[in-house]
Amino acid sequence: MKRFTVCCFSNPIHKNKNHNPDKKLRNSMEISRNDNGEHAKQNNNNNVTPVIGSDRTNVIVNHDFSLGTHSWHPNCCEASVVTADSGIPHGVLDPSKYGSYVVVKNRKETWQGLEQDITSRVKPCSLYKVSATVAVSGPVQGLEEIIATLKLENQQSPTNYQFIAKTCVFKEKWVRLEGMFSLPSVPERVVFYLEGPSPGIDLLIQSVTIHLDSEPERERLEGVTMEDENLVVNPNFEDGLNNWSGRSCKIVCHDSMADGKIIPQSGKAFAAATERTQNWNGIQQEITGKVERKRVYEATAVVRIYGNNVTSATLQATLWVQNPNQRDQYIGIANVQATDKEWIQCKGKFLLNGSASRVVIYIEGPPPGTDILLNSLTVKHAEKIPPSPRPPIENPAFGVNILTNSLLTDGTTNGWFPLGNCTLSVAEGSPRILPPMARDSLGPHEPLSGRYMLVTNRTQTWMGPAQMITDKLKLFLTYQISVWVKLGSGINSPQNVNVALGIDSQWVNGGQVEINDDKWHEIGGSFRVEKQPSKALVYIQGPSSGVNLMVAGLQIFPVDRLARIKHLRRQSDKIRRSDVILKFSGADASKLSGATVKVRQTRNSFPVGTCISRSSIDNEDFVDFFLKNFNWAVFGNELKWYWTEPEQGKLNYQDADDMLNLCSSNNIETRGHCIFWEVQATVQQWIQKMNQTDLNTAVQNRLTSLLNRYKGKFKHYDVNNEMLHGSFYQDKLGKDIRVNMFKTAHQLDPSATLFVNDYHIEDGCDPKSCPEKYIEHILDLQEKGAPVGGIGIQGHIDSPVGPIVCSALDRLGILGLPIWFTELDVSSINEHIRGDDLEVVMWEAFGHPAVEGIMLWGFWELFMSRDNSHLVNAEGDVNEAGKRLLAVKKDWLSHANGHIDQNGAFAFRGYHGNYAVEVITSSSQKVLKTFVVEKGDSAQVITVDLQGL
């Protein structure tokens, strides 16, 4: 008998209908939205849902300070309770609005705070969950830490301290501090206390709870650990729809559908989310209280779709998180192309950076009217995967062409064959010199033969010469491609010519060029194979059918990364270092002569920054790595128009404000990304629906609102992102709108440098954005009066080859504008190879005189735009690629040791930036001073005052 259960969800949490996910962050694990209910107002208040009320299971006595400070003790400081009747004004933390709380003040040390003895109320080998609502006030500069700690005392042994958890807070904003602890044995005295903010900062506490966590107390099956346990209750619908609900739709439990054609893949039942009217409608389960922050979880759903004549659709697993300050966050876990033919697995990972008051996981995505079928869902702590070792590469044969008969000595019969029904023949008259990018890699080289392949009778664009290279490729080697190409006469429109590789069923772009004349053109590209293919071939394709194609000197050869970096070190010495003479004064010459000098560079002035997100700065480990290793920042999404104004007139600058406060309080410079974005898919629906007049007004309002609010705070702005790949505003408002955007932005904030910003500039694989097209675009803007001040190269690059990147930089450098890599990321399944790629691009940038900065497009796992591109694993471990970043930055610091000469001077050559110098006299007196080596070509004489030595 068919089982049929129906459940409806009565309290929907809607997504923003106007939200457009960032195309470049389409694989990112964070999609933050600010709508709750139908389109709720922005939550700019600091209200936090109170923690669990008074109950006997709470280890803490007087958890909400309703009895004053009874059972609590200030640790070498003072504490008092603020109530609505106390008459003490506390701004946004007005107790009449947010309830009573305690203020811990007159703190002289970070460890001073509020404590409570809990010795008699805790048991050994039990797991306890701690939750506290906390804030700070007073002279707060940026983020402050609040820490929950246990003090463990025994008379016969030293006092021990056990860390429980910490959180970072901004001034006068309630946040939730959560953690867990367990004691193998209970000492003579156990004291719980809250500490952490800087001296002079008041610690505010609204409530504290410590509850016995029931999960570890349950009997477990032999061999099953906490890591194996599924956070989802009733994951296979064995108990019908218990613990499940519909996300603004109906859900039904089935044992079969479609006359028995659809049955569960496993178990006896599955659920269907039906009567869906929005893409975000689906099936969900609340997992609040089960997910720990800063731990990686893996979710696996077995899914398919049904109905509405839809045979295939994207289906996504999403996490909705409500933070204690009522801020909503949507985290995309995974997506898959589901069909109506079979069950498929949707699998991905997620991590919570901050505390959460509510967490719901749900399945969404297909068009309205299409049912989502769910057979099972598991959420478990993700297993840590050990890093792969550096792949062994025997006899790489750098610079050796892997192609057969490249010079056509044997005509076209040896190695070559026509792809399709085209005709190959050999002719004379092609260039005898290597193409420039190949020449830069190979150095002195024998000339080419002057012979070329003539390809005729082409009836399809993909037809051209081809060669099998399956057995010639070595895994994890980076190969450079170089070839001369030319088209026959009679073309009347630009034609793309492409070197392509067929790696099994995958098409790989080996470089492209656009041709609109009868000259020879260079194609330069690169690729790498990381899994053993069963079939690999290279072919040249692209022009329209009927157009003859000429190909000369095609080469594919592995590149020597280390040799290139050796060259770039020498180049960097010329443009990033200066001769420095330290002239010491203010001390007796007899003491100075022969004194030991130790010079250490503390910071290179060359900007190296990263992309950050609002949720990522809730993670203390992320913030720590960020502040230690970067001196610039850019916001991934939080400044974009679709984020700051998802609905017309409803502005959200709070996220950007929080991020800017963190950066400014730590002397981190920031780039403004971006004011507008030309790609239509990234433009909010309410903007796309506007007429010309209203759109023009909206554009001006956006400029005025953003630039006035942040005047002088962002050093750069990407004014209109990706103009080579999109034209929404230009199509709607005319060509002058782009120039007007630059002009208006400059008028509103003259201090900011205004950038163009686009992708595939540096890799040779996109004719739309080759350096020549970019130069033409920039010159056109400048000629019309646009104050373009900088060139942004995004740098989402695969298998980078130094000479190809350098060629693009050389060509762009003729404009005389500063060039920045604005969104650099590299990708490889092997961390060592990923580190190689990152090192290549960083040295190319550092070694080029036109480049003035590098911005990474993130570094933390699960918060990157591309898979296999992270430098730090999600739980905070620096991987091999991250270690390479740190090693390169260490290489960019200069050190020198020696002695002061008879003239009271010490000379060295060093990178530009900040330094410390230690002087040690013969009598062992020491003086430590700091100085700065400024950018410049000539030798710098810097006076160091040693008065008092």
Secondary structure in CASP SS format (residue, H / E / C, confidence):
PFRMAT SS
TARGET T0000
AUTHOR 0000-0000-0000
METHOD secondary structure of the structure
MODEL  1
M C 1.00
K C 1.00
R C 1.00
F C 1.00
T E 1.00
V E 1.00
C E 1.00
C E 1.00
F C 1.00
S C 1.00
N C 1.00
P C 1.00
I C 1.00
H C 1.00
K C 1.00
N C 1.00
K C 1.00
N C 1.00
H C 1.00
N C 1.00
P C 1.00
D C 1.00
K H 1.00
K H 1.00
L H 1.00
R C 1.00
N C 1.00
S C 1.00
M C 1.00
E C 1.00
I E 1.00
S C 1.00
R C 1.00
N C 1.00
D C 1.00
N C 1.00
G C 1.00
E C 1.00
H C 1.00
A C 1.00
K C 1.00
Q C 1.00
N C 1.00
N C 1.00
N C 1.00
N C 1.00
N C 1.00
V C 1.00
T C 1.00
P C 1.00
V C 1.00
I C 1.00
G C 1.00
S C 1.00
D C 1.00
R C 1.00
T C 1.00
N C 1.00
V C 1.00
I C 1.00
V C 1.00
N C 1.00
H C 1.00
D C 1.00
F C 1.00
S C 1.00
L C 1.00
G C 1.00
T C 1.00
H C 1.00
S C 1.00
W C 1.00
H E 1.00
P E 1.00
N C 1.00
C C 1.00
C C 1.00
E E 1.00
A E 1.00
S E 1.00
V E 1.00
V E 1.00
T C 1.00
A C 1.00
D C 1.00
S C 1.00
G C 1.00
I C 1.00
P C 1.00
H C 1.00
G H 1.00
V H 1.00
L H 1.00
D C 1.00
P H 1.00
S H 1.00
K H 1.00
Y H 1.00
G C 1.00
S C 1.00
Y E 1.00
V E 1.00
V E 1.00
V E 1.00
K E 1.00
N C 1.00
R C 1.00
K C 1.00
E C 1.00
T C 1.00
W C 1.00
Q C 1.00
G C 1.00
L E 1.00
E E 1.00
Q E 1.00
D E 1.00
I C 1.00
T H 1.00
S H 1.00
R H 1.00
V C 1.00
K C 1.00
P C 1.00
C C 1.00
S C 1.00
L E 1.00
Y E 1.00
K E 1.00
V E 1.00
S E 1.00
A E 1.00
T E 1.00
V E 1.00
A E 1.00
V E 1.00
S E 1.00
G C 1.00
P C 1.00
V C 1.00
Q C 1.00
G C 1.00
L C 1.00
E E 1.00
E E 1.00
I E 1.00
I E 1.00
A E 1.00
T E 1.00
L E 1.00
K E 1.00
L E 1.00
E E 1.00
N E 1.00
Q C 1.00
Q C 1.00
S E 1.00
P E 1.00
T E 1.00
N E 1.00
Y E 1.00
Q E 1.00
F E 1.00
I E 1.00
A E 1.00
K E 1.00
T E 1.00
C E 1.00
V E 1.00
F C 1.00
K E 1.00
E C 1.00
K C 1.00
W C 1.00
V E 1.00
R E 1.00
L E 1.00
E E 1.00
G E 1.00
M E 1.00
F E 1.00
S E 1.00
L C 1.00
P C 1.00
S C 1.00
V C 1.00
P C 1.00
E C 1.00
R E 1.00
V E 1.00
V E 1.00
F E 1.00
Y E 1.00
L E 1.00
E E 1.00
G C 1.00
P C 1.00
S C 1.00
P C 1.00
G C 1.00
I C 1.00
D E 1.00
L E 1.00
L E 1.00
I E 1.00
Q E 1.00
S E 1.00
V E 1.00
T E 1.00
I E 1.00
H E 1.00
L E 1.00
D C 1.00
S C 1.00
E H 1.00
P H 1.00
E H 1.00
R C 1.00
E C 1.00
R C 1.00
L C 1.00
E C 1.00
G C 1.00
V C 1.00
T C 1.00
M H 1.00
E H 1.00
D H 1.00
E C 1.00
N C 1.00
L C 1.00
V C 1.00
V C 1.00
N C 1.00
P C 1.00
N C 1.00
F C 1.00
E C 1.00
D C 1.00
G C 1.00
L C 1.00
N C 1.00
N C 1.00
W C 1.00
S E 1.00
G E 1.00
R E 1.00
S C 1.00
C C 1.00
K E 1.00
I E 1.00
V E 1.00
C E 1.00
H E 1.00
D C 1.00
S C 1.00
M E 1.00
A C 1.00
D C 1.00
G C 1.00
K C 1.00
I E 1.00
I C 1.00
P C 1.00
Q C 1.00
S C 1.00
G C 1.00
K C 1.00
A C 1.00
F E 1.00
A E 1.00
A E 1.00
A E 1.00
T E 1.00
E C 1.00
R C 1.00
T C 1.00
Q C 1.00
N C 1.00
W C 1.00
N C 1.00
G E 1.00
I E 1.00
Q E 1.00
Q E 1.00
E E 1.00
I C 1.00
T C 1.00
G C 1.00
K C 1.00
V C 1.00
E C 1.00
R C 1.00
K C 1.00
R C 1.00
V E 1.00
Y E 1.00
E E 1.00
A E 1.00
T E 1.00
A E 1.00
V E 1.00
V E 1.00
R E 1.00
I E 1.00
Y E 1.00
G C 1.00
N C 1.00
N C 1.00
V C 1.00
T C 1.00
S E 1.00
A E 1.00
T E 1.00
L E 1.00
Q E 1.00
A E 1.00
T E 1.00
L E 1.00
W E 1.00
V E 1.00
Q E 1.00
N C 1.00
P C 1.00
N C 1.00
Q C 1.00
R C 1.00
D E 1.00
Q E 1.00
Y E 1.00
I E 1.00
G E 1.00
I E 1.00
A E 1.00
N E 1.00
V E 1.00
Q E 1.00
A E 1.00
T E 1.00
D C 1.00
K C 1.00
E C 1.00
W C 1.00
I E 1.00
Q E 1.00
C E 1.00
K E 1.00
G E 1.00
K E 1.00
F E 1.00
L E 1.00
L C 1.00
N C 1.00
G C 1.00
S C 1.00
A C 1.00
S C 1.00
R E 1.00
V E 1.00
V E 1.00
I E 1.00
Y E 1.00
I E 1.00
E E 1.00
G C 1.00
P C 1.00
P C 1.00
P C 1.00
G C 1.00
T C 1.00
D E 1.00
I E 1.00
L E 1.00
L E 1.00
N E 1.00
S E 1.00
L E 1.00
T E 1.00
V E 1.00
K E 1.00
H E 1.00
A C 1.00
E C 1.00
K C 1.00
I C 1.00
P C 1.00
P C 1.00
S C 1.00
P C 1.00
R C 1.00
P C 1.00
P C 1.00
I C 1.00
E C 1.00
N C 1.00
P C 1.00
A C 1.00
F C 1.00
G C 1.00
V C 1.00
N C 1.00
I C 1.00
L C 1.00
T C 1.00
N C 1.00
S C 1.00
L C 1.00
L C 1.00
T C 1.00
D C 1.00
G C 1.00
T C 1.00
T C 1.00
N C 1.00
G C 1.00
W C 1.00
F E 1.00
P E 1.00
L E 1.00
G C 1.00
N C 1.00
C C 1.00
T E 1.00
L E 1.00
S E 1.00
V E 1.00
A E 1.00
E E 1.00
G C 1.00
S C 1.00
P C 1.00
R C 1.00
I C 1.00
L C 1.00
P C 1.00
P H 1.00
M H 1.00
A H 1.00
R H 1.00
D H 1.00
S H 1.00
L H 1.00
G C 1.00
P C 1.00
H C 1.00
E C 1.00
P C 1.00
L C 1.00
S C 1.00
G C 1.00
R E 1.00
Y E 1.00
M E 1.00
L E 1.00
V E 1.00
T E 1.00
N C 1.00
R C 1.00
T C 1.00
Q C 1.00
T C 1.00
W C 1.00
M C 1.00
G E 1.00
P E 1.00
A E 1.00
Q E 1.00
M E 1.00
I C 1.00
T H 1.00
D H 1.00
K H 1.00
L C 1.00
K C 1.00
L C 1.00
F C 1.00
L C 1.00
T E 1.00
Y E 1.00
Q E 1.00
I E 1.00
S E 1.00
V E 1.00
W E 1.00
V E 1.00
K E 1.00
L E 1.00
G C 1.00
S C 1.00
G C 1.00
I C 1.00
N C 1.00
S C 1.00
P C 1.00
Q E 1.00
N E 1.00
V E 1.00
N E 1.00
V E 1.00
A E 1.00
L E 1.00
G E 1.00
I E 1.00
D C 1.00
S C 1.00
Q E 1.00
W E 1.00
V E 1.00
N E 1.00
G E 1.00
G E 1.00
Q E 1.00
V E 1.00
E E 1.00
I E 1.00
N C 1.00
D C 1.00
D C 1.00
K C 1.00
W C 1.00
H E 1.00
E E 1.00
I E 1.00
G E 1.00
G E 1.00
S E 1.00
F E 1.00
R E 1.00
V C 1.00
E C 1.00
K C 1.00
Q C 1.00
P C 1.00
S C 1.00
K C 1.00
A E 1.00
L E 1.00
V E 1.00
Y E 1.00
I E 1.00
Q E 1.00
G C 1.00
P C 1.00
S C 1.00
S C 1.00
G C 1.00
V C 1.00
N C 1.00
L E 1.00
M E 1.00
V E 1.00
A E 1.00
G E 1.00
L E 1.00
Q E 1.00
I E 1.00
F E 1.00
P E 1.00
V C 1.00
D C 1.00
R H 1.00
L H 1.00
A H 1.00
R H 1.00
I H 1.00
K H 1.00
H H 1.00
L H 1.00
R H 1.00
R H 1.00
Q H 1.00
S H 1.00
D H 1.00
K H 1.00
I H 1.00
R H 1.00
R E 1.00
S E 1.00
D E 1.00
V E 1.00
I E 1.00
L E 1.00
K E 1.00
F E 1.00
S E 1.00
G C 1.00
A C 1.00
D C 1.00
A H 1.00
S H 1.00
K H 1.00
L H 1.00
S C 1.00
G C 1.00
A C 1.00
T E 1.00
V E 1.00
K E 1.00
V E 1.00
R E 1.00
Q E 1.00
T E 1.00
R E 1.00
N E 1.00
S C 1.00
F C 1.00
P C 1.00
V E 1.00
G E 1.00
T E 1.00
C E 1.00
I E 1.00
S C 1.00
R C 1.00
S C 1.00
S H 1.00
I H 1.00
D H 1.00
N C 1.00
E H 1.00
D H 1.00
F H 1.00
V H 1.00
D H 1.00
F H 1.00
F H 1.00
L H 1.00
K H 1.00
N H 1.00
F C 1.00
N C 1.00
W E 1.00
A E 1.00
V E 1.00
F E 1.00
G C 1.00
N C 1.00
E C 1.00
L C 1.00
K C 1.00
W H 1.00
Y H 1.00
W H 1.00
T H 1.00
E C 1.00
P C 1.00
E E 1.00
Q C 1.00
G C 1.00
K E 1.00
L C 1.00
N C 1.00
Y C 1.00
Q H 1.00
D H 1.00
A H 1.00
D H 1.00
D H 1.00
M H 1.00
L H 1.00
N H 1.00
L H 1.00
C H 1.00
S H 1.00
S H 1.00
N C 1.00
N C 1.00
I C 1.00
E E 1.00
T E 1.00
R E 1.00
G E 1.00
H E 1.00
C E 1.00
I E 1.00
F E 1.00
W E 1.00
E C 1.00
V C 1.00
Q H 1.00
A H 1.00
T H 1.00
V C 1.00
Q C 1.00
Q H 1.00
W H 1.00
I H 1.00
Q H 1.00
K C 1.00
M C 1.00
N C 1.00
Q H 1.00
T H 1.00
D H 1.00
L H 1.00
N H 1.00
T H 1.00
A H 1.00
V H 1.00
Q H 1.00
N H 1.00
R H 1.00
L H 1.00
T H 1.00
S H 1.00
L H 1.00
L H 1.00
N H 1.00
R H 1.00
Y C 1.00
K C 1.00
G C 1.00
K C 1.00
F C 1.00
K C 1.00
H E 1.00
Y E 1.00
D E 1.00
V E 1.00
N E 1.00
N E 1.00
E C 1.00
M C 1.00
L C 1.00
H C 1.00
G C 1.00
S C 1.00
F H 1.00
Y H 1.00
Q H 1.00
D H 1.00
K H 1.00
L H 1.00
G C 1.00
K C 1.00
D H 1.00
I H 1.00
R H 1.00
V H 1.00
N H 1.00
M H 1.00
F H 1.00
K H 1.00
T H 1.00
A H 1.00
H H 1.00
Q H 1.00
L H 1.00
D C 1.00
P C 1.00
S C 1.00
A C 1.00
T E 1.00
L E 1.00
F E 1.00
V E 1.00
N E 1.00
D E 1.00
Y C 1.00
H C 1.00
I C 1.00
E C 1.00
D C 1.00
G C 1.00
C C 1.00
D C 1.00
P H 1.00
K H 1.00
S H 1.00
C C 1.00
P H 1.00
E H 1.00
K H 1.00
Y H 1.00
I H 1.00
E H 1.00
H H 1.00
I H 1.00
L H 1.00
D H 1.00
L H 1.00
Q H 1.00
E H 1.00
K C 1.00
G C 1.00
A C 1.00
P C 1.00
V C 1.00
G C 1.00
G E 1.00
I E 1.00
G E 1.00
I E 1.00
Q C 1.00
G C 1.00
H E 1.00
I C 1.00
D C 1.00
S C 1.00
P C 1.00
V C 1.00
G H 1.00
P H 1.00
I H 1.00
V H 1.00
C H 1.00
S H 1.00
A H 1.00
L H 1.00
D H 1.00
R H 1.00
L H 1.00
G H 1.00
I C 1.00
L C 1.00
G C 1.00
L C 1.00
P C 1.00
I E 1.00
W E 1.00
F E 1.00
T E 1.00
E E 1.00
L E 1.00
D E 1.00
V C 1.00
S C 1.00
S C 1.00
I C 1.00
N C 1.00
E H 1.00
H H 1.00
I H 1.00
R H 1.00
G H 1.00
D H 1.00
D H 1.00
L H 1.00
E H 1.00
V H 1.00
V H 1.00
M H 1.00
W H 1.00
E H 1.00
A H 1.00
F H 1.00
G C 1.00
H C 1.00
P C 1.00
A C 1.00
V E 1.00
E E 1.00
G E 1.00
I E 1.00
M E 1.00
L E 1.00
W C 1.00
G C 1.00
F C 1.00
W E 1.00
E C 1.00
L C 1.00
F C 1.00
M C 1.00
S C 1.00
R C 1.00
D C 1.00
N C 1.00
S C 1.00
H C 1.00
L C 1.00
V E 1.00
N C 1.00
A C 1.00
E C 1.00
G C 1.00
D C 1.00
V E 1.00
N C 1.00
E H 1.00
A H 1.00
G H 1.00
K H 1.00
R H 1.00
L H 1.00
L H 1.00
A H 1.00
V H 1.00
K H 1.00
K H 1.00
D H 1.00
W C 1.00
L C 1.00
S C 1.00
H E 1.00
A E 1.00
N E 1.00
G E 1.00
H E 1.00
I C 1.00
D C 1.00
Q C 1.00
N C 1.00
G C 1.00
A E 1.00
F E 1.00
A E 1.00
F E 1.00
R E 1.00
G E 1.00
Y E 1.00
H C 1.00
G E 1.00
N E 1.00
Y E 1.00
A E 1.00
V E 1.00
E E 1.00
V E 1.00
I E 1.00
T C 1.00
S C 1.00
S C 1.00
S C 1.00
Q C 1.00
K E 1.00
V E 1.00
L E 1.00
K E 1.00
T E 1.00
F E 1.00
V E 1.00
V E 1.00
E C 1.00
K C 1.00
G C 1.00
D C 1.00
S C 1.00
A C 1.00
Q E 1.00
V E 1.00
I E 1.00
T E 1.00
V E 1.00
D E 1.00
L C 1.00
Q C 1.00
G C 1.00
L C 1.00
END
